[in-house]
């Protein structure tokens, strides 16, 4: 890979390249900071751990503590 090719980088990330193609792209990544950054961004954007799914129109969960209950539980440890 002598020139930058986003489609080849995308194929690398999607694991669609054979061994020779992978080696060619990895050789290019050693020399090209822009493509290396592009691969990092692609991998980061596809990381499922970054996405938090939230149900729409869900009621927020409110935790209500009574002052008496909170003081009672602290009083046990204060002895």
URRA-V355038 format. One record per residue. N is the residue number from 1. PSI is psi in whole degrees, -180 to 180 (NA if undefined). Layout:
n,psi
N,PSI
N,PSI
This chain:
n,psi
1,101
2,-23
3,159
4,135
5,109
6,-35
7,-37
8,-38
9,-40
10,-38
11,-37
12,-46
13,-38
14,1
15,46
16,5
17,146
18,179
19,-42
20,-41
21,-40
22,-46
23,-38
24,-45
25,-41
26,-38
27,-39
28,-39
29,-27
30,-28
31,-18
32,109
33,-34
34,-46
35,-37
36,-42
37,-38
38,-41
39,-41
40,-46
41,-41
42,-45
43,-39
44,-42
45,-24
46,0
47,117
48,-22
49,-19
50,-16
51,129
52,118
53,134
54,135
55,133
56,148
57,26
58,143
59,137
60,146
61,116
62,129
63,123
64,121
65,134
66,144
67,-38
68,-42
69,-42
70,-41
71,-37
72,-41
73,-32
74,-31
75,-27
76,-40
77,-12
78,-13
79,NA
